[in-house]
Amino acid sequence: MHTGSCLCGAVEFEVTEELKAPDACHCDACRKSTGHYLVSTDVKEDALKISGEENISWFQSSEKVRRGFCLMCGSTLFFDAIFKDWIGVSMGAFDKPTDTKLAMHIFTAEKGDYYEITDDLPQNEH
């Protein structure tokens, strides 16, 4: 089991399955919502238990996606692909150790111009 929380602790969660290797999303929406880019792992909805749900604000960022933030401290926590059976959980919100390693970079065509991706991981432009 893996646990995590927002910065202030108003939202806590646990994941009851092994964490999949995360990806780093460099799309415009992820960059603007996090201030850099979003590294998250996909978790089956029934494997995610959340306490403090009343402290989550959901922002509908597109027809297919909503993003969950802590109402108190603003931590980026969840990426909910509405028509899927999984939810993305921000890797930075997990308590250590996560026992994972970054698998790939996605939407690299939209990455910020102020940094370079310098690792040897796969990169998908979309």
Secondary structure, 3 states (H helix, E strand, C coil): CEEEECCCCCCEEEECCCCCCCEEECCHHHHHHHCCCEEEEEEEHHHEEEECHHHEEEEECCCCEEEEEECCCCCEEEEEECCCCEEEEEHHHECCCCCCCCCEEECHHHCCCCCCCCCCCCEECC
